[in-house]
Each structure stands twice: as structure tokens, then as C-alpha cells.
């Protein structure tokens, strides 16, 4: 594996952090909740201002804790930061990608390793990935009461830029079972580390946010990996981060357009690479899709119709079948057009069925005015 000897039963935790004041708490929670913190190795890409709190503020130097520190002005978004984190990996058997605002349940390390082993032993997959949108961090205190009420990523949609994006998850009772979905969430991905040989992180996706998750979902799937919702909650995530620093507000020149077009090419939403800048075309084959399963295989499994830009599956419904409403809402552009059309048609019908609308309206107003006038005179 990249010519590095595998360190059995060890976990590499990748943490991309952008000016995050709770990053240090995330590392604390991770190590305190682990059954064996000595098998946990952390790789952080920290992108801070000089006055921001360091991710390793509470920790002494340790071979288990590695960090790349760059100025926030040099940051290029989470996808690039996750690439930098991956350069700190040093042969650990398992790879766990999280965000820097995360809390961990007790024994998270043992539980995740056991999930991978169990899925393989049950014959569900030879190459399993554990991923989903974790529960909100405000639910952390009640974690023991809802251990198996786990968010499952259900459906995707075409956003207004015609990129495939994911809707939020729906909390489901797992019944202590694993459920396969087509979707990888950037803030919670756990698998065996040898995926790095097959789908290494692309360093040339500057400022990419929306598009990161669908790209990695497809790359995993076409390389033969299967994505499962964990059978119990492992981490909790801080989603509402109002007033926290964001790269797109710190950087006035922020733009994801170059990476956005590159992802569209990777996942078959455009058929040529003419819009990709030359400096981003390096090693397209290396960072593209796998050969174990085709792109069409993925879209068929996910129920994504890229020709009509609709999604026909919902993985929280019986037999994964989307409802008519799901399908209707699976394209923001069409939904918007249909909504406007519906409003326009209703307005037109109202006018058509009421040729003397203006006369009626004025009559009603006059009658109302006279009624109010009579009441006023009566009480004088």
C-alpha cells in the first residue's frame, strides 16, 4: 500500500480544519472515547489565522498526532485539505475521515473496526465503507437512549447548477443491521486504508464543496466499494455553525467554478473536458473513476437519471422507490419552473373564469367601504 507496511488494527483519522475553535475539543473527544488511544493516529490540516486556537493546543508533541499548518489565506477548501491530510497517513490499517467539529461515543474505535469485519463476515461486501450524515451534536447527551436511531442518507437531487447534491438524512431504526446506500458523506467516512491506492485524493479541486460528496461516492462505487450506514451512532456533528469563520467570506476571490466543471466531467454530466483549465488536467485518469463497475452501474443503483435530471430512488422508502413528490422535487430547476408555471396557470385560470374581475373587485371594495361608513355613523 504505497510501499508502506500496514500497521494492523490501527486507525488514521483525517481532520480538515478551517479556523475551527472546537478542533482541539474534537481531538480530545476522539482520544478520551477510544478503547485504545495508542492505536489512533491523527492527521490534521489546519488552516488558521495567527490568533486562532491551535488544534493541538492541549497536546504535547507525539508521533500519533501529526499536523500541517497553513495560513487561512492559502486554504483551497475541504477537498484540498483532505488531500493534505492523506499525505500524513503512514500505513495505518483503517482510515477515518471526519470534520473538525465532532464528538465521539465511547469505544468508537472498536465499534467501527467491528462493523467492517462484520459486514465482510456476513458476505455483504468485500470492500465496505461506513458513511452517513451523523446526528447533530445537540443530540449527544441523549446518545445512549437513541443508540440505534441512525440517520440514513436517502436521496439526491440536481441543484440549480445542475450538480448532483444530497438531501439531509432521515433517522431510521437500524435494528442493528447495515443498510447499503449510494452516498458518501464528507464528514464521516470509515474504511480500510487501501482505498488510497485505488482512489487517491485529487489535489487539484480548488475550493470544491458541493460536488465533493457525489464525486467520492461514484469513485468508491466504481472501484468496487460498497457504502453502508452504520448500525449505530458513532460520532455527532456540529451542523449549525452560524457566525463561525467560512472560507467563502474570508476570501473575496473565492470561486469553485474550475473544480466544479472538472467534477462534472468526471461524473459524466458533461461529455468533454473543454471547460477544464489546462493546469487542472493533470492525471485525470488517476483521479477519475474505477473500472470494477461502470458509471452507468452507479446511476442505475442510485436511481439517478442524468438525461432527464431526476432521481427515481429514495433509500428510506420501501424497495428504495421514490414517491412522485420525491421525483418532482429531485431537480431544483424543474421544480422552480413548475412552481412558477403552476402559479401562473392558476392566476390565468382565475382571470379566464372571471372576465369581469376588476368590476367585481371594485364593487366589493365599495360595498365594504359603505358598510364601514354606516357603522361609524351609527356610533356617532
C-alpha positions in Angstrom: 0.0 0.0 0.0 2.0 2.9 -1.3 5.0 0.8 -0.3 4.2 1.3 3.4 3.9 -1.6 5.8 0.4 -2.0 7.2 0.0 -1.3 10.9 -2.6 -3.8 12.0 -5.6 -2.7 14.0 -4.6 1.0 13.8 -6.8 3.9 12.7 -5.7 7.0 10.8 -8.1 9.9 11.5 -8.2 12.7 8.9 -9.3 16.1 10.1 -9.6 19.1 7.8 -10.0 22.2 10.0 -10.7 25.8 8.8 -10.3 28.3 11.6 -12.3 26.0 13.9 -12.3 26.9 17.6 -13.5 23.5 18.6 -10.9 21.4 16.7 -8.9 20.9 19.9 -12.1 19.6 21.6 -12.6 17.2 18.7 -9.2 15.6 19.2 -9.8 15.4 23.0 -13.1 13.7 22.5 -11.6 11.2 20.0 -8.8 10.1 22.3 -10.8 10.1 25.5 -13.6 8.0 24.0 -11.3 5.4 22.3 -10.8 2.0 23.8 -7.2 2.1 22.8 -5.9 5.6 22.1 -2.5 4.2 21.2 -3.9 2.7 18.0 -5.3 6.1 16.9 -3.2 8.2 14.7 -4.3 11.7 13.8 -3.6 13.7 10.6 -4.8 17.3 10.7 -4.7 20.0 8.0 -5.1 23.3 10.0 -5.9 26.5 8.1 -5.8 29.3 10.7 -5.3 32.9 11.3 -2.4 33.7 13.7 -4.8 34.4 16.6 -6.9 31.3 16.1 -6.7 28.5 18.6 -4.5 25.6 17.5 -6.0 22.2 17.0 -3.3 20.6 19.3 -3.3 23.3 21.9 -3.8 20.8 24.8 -1.4 18.2 23.5 2.3 17.6 23.6 4.2 16.5 20.5 3.5 12.9 19.7 4.1 10.6 16.8 0.4 9.8 16.9 -0.5 13.4 16.3 0.6 15.0 13.0 -0.4 18.4 11.7 0.1 20.5 8.6 -0.4 24.2 9.5 -1.1 26.6 6.6 -2.3 30.2 6.7 -6.0 30.6 6.1 -5.2 32.8 3.1 -3.6 29.7 1.5 -6.6 27.5 2.1 -8.3 26.0 -1.0 -11.4 24.3 0.5 -12.1 21.0 2.2 -11.2 18.7 -0.7 -7.7 20.1 -1.0 -7.4 20.0 2.9 -8.4 16.3 2.9 -5.8 15.6 0.3 -3.1 17.2 2.5 -4.4 15.1 5.5 -3.9 12.0 3.4 -0.2 12.8 2.9 0.2 12.2 6.7 -1.1 8.7 6.5 1.6 6.2 7.4 0.4 2.7 6.9 -2.5 2.6 9.4 -4.9 -0.2 8.6 -8.1 1.9 8.7 -8.9 5.4 7.6 -11.5 7.6 9.2 -12.3 11.0 7.6 -14.2 13.4 9.8 -14.8 17.2 10.2 -13.1 19.2 12.9 -16.4 19.8 14.9 -17.2 16.3 16.0 -17.8 14.4 19.2 -17.3 10.6 19.7 -19.2 7.9 21.5 -17.4 5.6 23.9 -15.5 2.7 22.2 -15.9 4.3 18.8 -12.6 2.7 17.5 -13.6 -0.8 18.5 -17.1 -0.4 17.1 -16.0 0.9 13.7 -13.5 -1.9 13.2 -16.0 -4.5 14.2 -18.5 -3.0 11.7 -16.1 -3.6 8.8 -15.3 -7.1 10.0 -19.0 -8.0 10.5 -20.1 -6.7 7.1 -17.3 -8.8 5.5 -18.1 -11.9 7.6 -21.8 -11.7 6.7 -20.9 -11.6 3.0 -22.5 -8.2 2.4 -19.3 -6.8 0.8 -15.7 -7.5 0.4 -14.9 -3.7 0.3 -17.2 -2.0 2.8 -17.3 1.7 3.6 -19.2 3.2 6.6 -20.6 6.6 5.9 -23.6 8.8 6.6 -24.6 12.3 7.9 -24.1 11.9 11.7 -26.6 13.2 14.2 -26.5 16.8 15.3 -24.1 17.5 18.2 -27.0 18.7 20.3 -28.3 15.1 20.5 -25.0 13.9 22.1 -26.3 14.0 25.7 -29.1 11.6 24.8 -26.9 9.3 22.7 -27.5 6.2 24.9 -31.3 6.5 24.6 -31.1 6.5 20.8 -28.1 4.4 20.0 -29.7 2.6 17.1 -31.7 5.6 15.7 -29.3 6.4 13.0 -29.6 9.0 10.1 -29.6 7.3 6.7 -28.8 9.3 3.6 -31.9 8.8 1.5 -31.9 10.7 -1.7 -30.1 13.1 -4.0 -31.2 15.8 -6.4 -30.0 18.1 -9.2 -29.3 21.6 -7.7 -29.7 24.8 -9.6 -26.3 24.5 -11.1 -27.2 21.0 -12.4 -24.8 19.3 -10.0 -25.9 16.2 -8.1 -26.2 17.0 -4.4 -27.5 15.2 -1.4 -30.5 15.9 0.8 -30.3 15.6 4.6 -30.7 12.2 6.2 -33.7 10.6 7.8 -33.4 9.0 11.2 -34.2 5.2 11.0 -34.2 2.4 13.4 -31.3 0.2 12.2 -32.5 -2.9 14.1 -28.7 -3.4 14.5 -28.4 -4.1 10.7 -26.4 -2.4 8.0 -28.1 -0.7 5.1 -26.4 -0.1 1.7 -26.8 3.3 0.1 -25.1 5.0 -2.9 -24.0 8.0 -0.8 -20.7 9.0 0.9 -20.8 11.9 3.4 -17.6 14.0 3.6 -17.8 14.4 7.4 -17.9 10.7 8.2 -16.2 8.0 6.1 -14.6 4.9 7.5 -12.9 2.1 5.6 -9.8 0.1 5.1 -7.0 2.4 4.1 -6.0 0.6 0.9 -8.7 2.6 -0.8 -5.9 5.2 -1.2 -4.3 3.0 -3.8 -7.4 2.9 -5.9 -8.9 6.4 -5.4 -6.3 8.8 -4.1 -7.4 12.3 -3.2 -7.1 14.7 -6.1 -5.0 17.8 -5.1 -6.4 19.8 -8.0 -10.0 20.5 -6.9 -9.7 24.1 -5.5 -12.5 25.4 -3.3 -14.8 22.5 -4.1 -17.7 22.0 -1.7 -20.8 20.9 -3.5 -19.7 18.1 -5.8 -17.1 16.6 -3.4 -19.5 14.0 -2.0 -21.1 12.8 -5.2 -17.6 12.5 -6.8 -16.3 10.4 -3.9 -19.4 8.3 -3.9 -19.0 7.4 -7.5 -15.3 6.9 -7.2 -15.8 4.4 -4.3 -18.6 2.6 -6.1 -16.8 2.2 -9.5 -13.8 0.9 -7.7 -15.9 -1.9 -6.2 -16.5 -0.4 -2.7 -20.0 -0.6 -1.1 -21.3 2.1 1.2 -23.3 1.3 4.3 -25.0 3.3 7.0 -23.5 2.4 10.4 -25.7 0.2 12.6 -25.4 2.6 15.5 -24.3 6.2 16.1 -20.6 6.7 16.3 -20.0 10.4 16.1 -22.1 13.6 16.4 -21.6 16.7 14.2 -22.0 20.4 14.6 -24.1 21.5 11.7 -25.4 24.9 12.6 -22.2 27.0 12.6 -23.6 30.5 12.3 -21.1 33.3 12.7 -18.2 30.8 12.5 -15.4 31.7 10.0 -16.0 30.5 6.5 -13.6 30.4 3.6 -16.0 32.0 1.2 -16.5 35.0 3.4 -12.8 35.3 4.3 -11.7 35.1 0.7 -13.2 37.7 -1.6 -11.9 35.9 -4.7 -13.4 32.5 -3.7 -14.7 30.5 -6.6 -15.3 26.8 -7.1 -16.0 27.1 -10.9 -12.8 25.4 -12.1 -13.2 22.4 -9.8 -17.0 22.3 -10.4 -16.5 21.8 -14.1 -13.9 19.2 -13.5 -16.2 17.2 -11.3 -19.0 17.4 -13.9 -16.6 15.9 -16.4 -15.5 13.1 -14.0 -19.1 12.0 -13.3 -20.5 12.3 -16.9 -22.6 15.4 -16.6 -20.6 16.9 -19.5 -19.0 14.8 -22.3 -15.8 16.7 -22.9 -13.1 18.4 -20.9 -13.0 21.7 -22.9 -14.1 23.8 -19.8 -11.4 22.3 -17.6 -8.4 24.6 -17.2 -5.2 23.0 -18.5 -3.4 23.2 -15.1 -6.2 21.0 -13.6 -6.0 18.3 -16.3 -3.0 16.6 -14.7 -3.5 12.9 -14.1 -7.3 12.9 -14.9 -7.1 9.1 -15.3 -5.5 8.8 -11.8 -8.2 10.8 -10.0 -11.1 9.6 -12.2 -13.4 6.6 -11.9 -12.7 3.0 -11.3 -13.1 0.1 -13.6 -14.7 -2.6 -11.4 -18.2 -1.1 -12.0 -19.3 1.5 -14.6 -20.7 5.0 -14.2 -24.0 3.7 -15.6 -24.0 0.9 -12.9 -23.7 3.6 -10.2 -26.5 5.8 -11.7 -28.8 2.7 -12.1 -28.1 1.7 -8.4 -28.8 5.3 -7.2 -31.8 5.8 -9.5 -30.3 8.9 -11.0 -31.4 9.8 -14.5 -28.8 12.2 -15.8 -30.6 12.6 -19.1 -33.9 13.9 -17.6 -32.1 15.2 -14.5 -34.4 13.5 -12.0 -33.8 10.9 -9.2 -36.1 7.9 -9.0 -35.0 6.3 -5.8 -35.3 7.1 -2.1 -33.3 4.8 0.2 -35.6 5.4 3.1 -38.6 4.1 1.4 -39.9 0.6 0.7 -37.8 -1.1 -2.0 -35.9 2.2 -2.3 -38.6 3.6 -4.6 -39.1 7.3 -4.6 -42.6 8.8 -4.4 -44.0 11.1 -7.1 -43.3 14.0 -4.9 -39.6 12.9 -4.4 -39.2 12.7 -8.1 -40.9 16.0 -8.7 -38.5 17.7 -6.2 -35.4 16.0 -7.4 -34.5 18.8 -9.7 -34.4 22.3 -8.3 -34.6 23.9 -11.7 -37.6 22.0 -12.9 -39.2 22.4 -9.5 -38.8 26.1 -9.7 -40.1 26.2 -13.3 -43.1 24.0 -12.4 -43.9 26.1 -9.4 -43.8 29.3 -11.4 -45.9 27.7 -14.1 -48.4 26.4 -11.6 -48.8 29.9 -10.0 -49.1 31.5 -13.5 -51.6 28.9 -14.6 -53.8 29.3 -11.5 -53.7 33.1 -12.0 -54.6 32.7 -15.6 -57.5 30.3 -14.8 -58.8 32.8 -12.2 -58.8 35.6 -14.8 -60.3 33.3 -17.5 -63.2 32.2 -15.4 -63.8 35.7 -14.2 -63.9 38.1 -17.1 -65.2 40.9 -15.0 -62.7 40.5 -12.2 -61.9 44.2 -12.0 -65.6 45.2 -11.8 -66.3 42.6 -9.1 -63.3 43.7 -7.1 -64.2 47.4 -7.2 -67.8 46.5 -6.3 -66.7 44.6 -3.2 -64.4 47.4 -2.1 -67.2 50.0 -2.5 -69.7 47.8 -0.5 -67.1 47.3 2.2 -66.4 51.0 2.4 -70.1 51.8 2.7 -70.6 49.2 5.4 -67.8 50.7 7.5 -69.2 54.2 6.9 -72.7 53.1 8.2 -71.2 51.6 11.3 -69.2 54.7 12.0 -72.4 57.0 11.6 -74.4 54.7 13.8 -72.0 55.1 16.7 -71.7 58.9 16.4 
